[in-house]
Amino acid sequence: MKKEVLKVENVSMRFNLMEKKVDDLKDYVIKLIKRELRYQEFWALRDVSFSLREGERLGILGLNGAGKSTLLKIIAGVLKATEGKVTIKGKVVPLLELGAGFDLQYTGAENIYLYGAVLGYSKEFIKEKFDEIVEFSELGDFIDVPVKNYSSGMKARLGFSIATIVEPEILILDEVLSVGDAKFRKKSEKKIKAMFDKGITVLFVSHSIEQVRRLCDRAIILDKGRLIADGTVKEVSNLYEKRINEP
């Protein structure tokens, strides 16, 4: 039996939301001094538990606000769960908000080194892979242009090209295969599939049920922060389709 590489145990995540809108910093400070700031508890996740074995590809389904991205951010270490525990064995590469670590004043080339450092890659490694990253991103001469002049698709393409240059043991994907134009999406999916073929473990969030069916072998459904289904991708995607099509 393949070894367990991820265990999520009774994970819950609470956010404190401000009850009333604060218009500016001055208003915030006045309310803070007067102790007039009121918060409302919001649980994005409640008591979520599951585990993954080496090579499994898990699709995470759920409507907006179900807690999918929050769960991935906790597993990636971006957020710390309010309750519960996550145990990981192996190198994790999260593809969450592509290009979120870019400095808009720097060129694409400079951001390759910057974003690579954010993802934990050494300068030597990035230097070695630089041409490969630029070629895959299809940015050409735009690589020497400041990122502030890039479209959102160009930024996402560069982010994807940097993030997928390594071969992790666990890959976390949050809606990243919807970036760029149709041609680049096809190319991105092909690259991800090639990574799958090497037996990596995957957590995959997508609004496309067809994409989940095509790329995953197992799926779960999150509903208002709770895990309500876990099984084969066929069973769970059919159940999810039925739920979203209910009148």
Residue, then its C-alpha position, 0 to 999 in steps of 0.5 A: m500500500k502506498k504511504e500516506v503523504l497528507k493528513v488533515e485532522n478536524v481542521s476548522m478556520r475562524f475569521n472575525l469579520m467587522e460588523k460595520k464598515v469602516d471608511d478610512l484609517k481615521d474612522y478605524v482609530i476613533k472606533l478603536i479608541k472608543r471601543e466601538l469596533r464589533y466583530q462577528e465570527f465566521w467559520a470558513l471551515r468546520d471539522v474537516s478531516f481526510s487523508l491522501r496517499e502518494g499519487e492520489r489526485l484529489g478534486i475539491l468541489g464546492l460553490n463559492g464560499a464553501g471553504k475550498s481556497t481556505l483549505l488549500k491555504i492551510i495545507a500550503g502553510v499560508l494560513k494557520a488553522t484555528e483548530g485541528k492539525v495538518t501533517i505533510k510528508g514531502k515537498v509541497v508546491p502551491l499554485l494558488e494566486l499566480g503572480a501574487g508575489f510579483d513586484l510590479q515595478y520590476t521587469g518580468a526577468e527580475n520577478i523570475y528571481l524574486y518569485g522564485a525566491v518566494l517559492g524557495y528556489s535558489k538563485e543558481f537553480i533559477k539561473e539554470k532554468f531561466d530560459e526554460i521559464v521564459e520560453f514556456s511563458e511565451l512572453g518573448d521581449f516582454i520579459d524585460v518590461p516592468v510587470k505593471n504593464y502586463s495584462s492579468g493573463m501575462k502575469a498568470r502565465l509567468g507565475f505558472s511558468i516559474a511555479t511549475i519548474v520544479e517537480p514537487e511531491i505534493l502539488i496544490l492547484d487552485e483554479v490555475l488551469s483557467v489562466g491565459d488564452a485557450k492555447f495556453r490553458k491547453k499547454s498548462e494542462k498538458k504540463i500538469k498532466a506530465m507532472f501527474d504521470k510522474g506519480i505526484t500527489v495532487l489537490f485540485v480546485s476547479h469550477s469545471i467538473e469536466q476538468v476535475r473528472r479528467l484530471c482526478d481519481r478521487a473527489i470531495i465536496l465542501d459545503k459551507g465549510r463542512l466536508i459532506a462527501d468523499g469518494t471516487v471522482k465519478e461518484v462525487s462529481n455526479l453527486y455534485e452535479k445533481r446538487i447544483n442542478e437542483p431547482 
